[in-house]
Amino acid sequence: MRDEERITREQTRKEREFGPYWYSALWKLVRPFLVWCCAGLLALGILTSAWRSVRHRYFDAADAGNSEAVPFTVSSGSSLSRVAGDLEAAGLIANHSVFRYYADLLGYSQKIQAGDYLLNRSMDMQTILDTLTTGDGKPLVRWITVIPGWTVENIAAYLQKEGVIASEEDFLSLCRDGTRYASYYYIQDILSAGKAQARRYALEGYLAPDSYEIYTSASADDVIRKLLSQTGSVFSDGDFDRLEALNGKLRLQLTMDDIVILASMVEKEAGAEDFAKVAAVFYNRLKAGMTLSSDATVKYVTGVTRLALTESDTAVASPYNTYQNRGLPAGPICCPSPAAIHAALEPEESFMKAGQEYLYFCTKEPESGQLQFSRTYEEHQQAVRLYRPLWEAYDQKQRSGV
């Protein structure tokens, strides 16, 4: 009996000693978890409360109990900022800035349509936006895309076809004279130098290729200003530094307008992979006092699209004809891409090494658009004899419409 009592007392002692230790170890493990859970719940509660406050103040209905109809009009051409301001003025939303940012974030800014609506102050922000995107089918804005290499005439035809402008001639008339846009320094430089008179269009080369969001009510003047403004952003301070360095290297006195002219030729003569090489060839010919002999400049004047030009094509009397006149043509022959402008500012140096200058190029296989570059006239003539049959076959195929 004594042994049993001793064993029982020993077990009780061990349980008493081990019990507090077990509970203490368990508490050390559980306590951080409980602390983090409590902190998380507290933070969640604070965030939930804050969101409810923000939602109630800015996103919920301005007056949930007021269902009285409020006439609201979105005029054609109204900007998102104007719509947001009008909604706030009508007491339909709490804050126009929040509305504008919210609409932009969710992509509603391009979907709001002109029209007359009946809204009420019991509508929340989302309901108002949903309503304003189901108007009378007249969107406030639309997108247009100007392709690199397009001429002013190409752009005018595209805009009329898309219903952006009513008349090509009105657009072309503005581009031809250019005096309305003298506030743009690059256009003012052209006008001040008297260069515009010799050009088909004063604005040729300066309607920057890109995709643009415009108002559906935009006029020809509005579109032109949009494209001209983008041209200003194409040129950086670094570009003017590159021009200065290029002039020092070539011992020329090129202006930024000259760069645009040369870039327009590069754009028409080559694919992007050969832009810098073609620019180098043109610079080499300028330094050597040679004519630039660019087919693209002749095609700009004559409208000819053939690859194989004739002697009568290259004999056309025009200040744009670089077969007959030395130096650059009278003006740009298209609206060049930023890549072509960059190539004109940074031509391929390996093509310009003293004594190894490339002076000629021609198209190889027409479908690929690849070019064959040559250093000497003899090499060039050999390449022309080799590839001319391919050009003529291509032209024949184009004429037959095959």
Secondary structure, 3 states (H helix, E strand, C coil): CHHHHHHHHHHHHHHHHHHHHHHHHHHHHHHHHHHHHHHHHHHHHHHHHHHHHHHHHHHCCCCCCCCCEEEEEECCCCCHHHHHHHHHHCCCCCCHHHHHHHHHHCCCCCCCEEEEEEEECCCCHHHHHHHHCCCCCEECEEEEEECCCCCHHHHHHHHHHCCCCCCHHHHHHHHHHCHHHCCCHHHHHHHHCCCHHHCCCCCCCCCCCEEEEEECCCCHHHHHHHHHHHHHHHCCHHHHHHHHHHHHHHCCCCCHHHHHHHHHHHHHHCCHHHHHHHHHHHHHHHHHCCCCCCHHHHHHHHCCCCCCCCHHHHCCCCCCCCCCCCCCCCCCCCCCCHHHHHHHHCCCHHHCCCCCCCCEEEECCCCCCCEEEECCHHHHHHHHHHHHHHHHHHHHHHHHCC
